[in-house]
Amino acid sequence: MISLRCRLLGFILLICNTSGQVFGQLQDETERANPFYIDLNYSTTKVFEIQEGLLSIRYDDKIAKENSLLLTIYNWKREVVATYNLAKVFGPNYFNIKLEKDMTLEIGKSYVCEATNEANQHFKAYFRPIEPVNTTPPTVGVLVNPISVNCDDPDGNVVEFYGDIKGGRAPYTVSWYLLNDTRTAFIYQPRNEMIQRPGSTTIIRVDKRPAYYVMLLVKDACGVERKQMVLLTCSDEENKINTVFVEPIELQEPRQIN
């Protein structure tokens, strides 16, 4: 007779996208290192994708004869749809412009932002609004399917495990860890795989007698990690010697097992 006892665990939600001011100087060094800023000094024909109407611009001022830069937004019909007078200083300038406050953006259409500085240098950058990417952090569960369990026989046990992933941003990096009953050593080498969409992982099959721990670690495309661990153990009570229990283990801060 096999008895399973499980419960759901709650996790702290983390968001992987960022937002900033409407526009203006950003003094925070973390913001300055943000790779999603479009560099206006290096004009290119590449069309950048933006989400939620937020246009992030970097402009390196090497002249500083004027304290502002006029930025004009054109649509694909070459119609002016918005203008911004951006306060600037000598050196790097960073602006977050919430376009949807001043214009109606059409998803998938191309726009261009253009500016001319006091030395009559012309700059432009192309962008296209896209649908917001799902930024709901992933939730992870471990599902257990005991095929054959005999707590008295070290060779008569087969248990299948597979993960269930919801939310987050695909693809997902999935790692399975099988640990001994003291969680001090791996029973088998960790198994890694890539999952392209939410849903079920592939199945892992364990043919070892309980007790042992199984942990599933999932990292989504935003770098957000979630993990779930269960303990398989046999009852020590004489009348339940052939009963296997699946205990979910409450985890603290996500961390990689090395």
Beta strands, then each sheet from edge to edge (+ up, - down):
strand 1: 38-39
strand 2: 47-51
strand 3: 54-61
strand 4: 68-74
strand 5: 80-87
strand 6: 91-98
strand 7: 111-116
strand 8: 122-130
strand 9: 139-148
strand 10: 158-166
strand 11: 172-179
strand 12: 191-195
strand 13: 199-200
strand 14: 204-206
strand 15: 212-219
strand 16: 225-234
strand 17: 244-249
sheet 1: 1+ 3+ 6-
sheet 2: 2+ 8+ 7- 4+ 5-
sheet 3: 9+ 10- 13+
sheet 4: 9+ 10- 14+
sheet 5: 12+ 11- 15+ 16- 17+
end
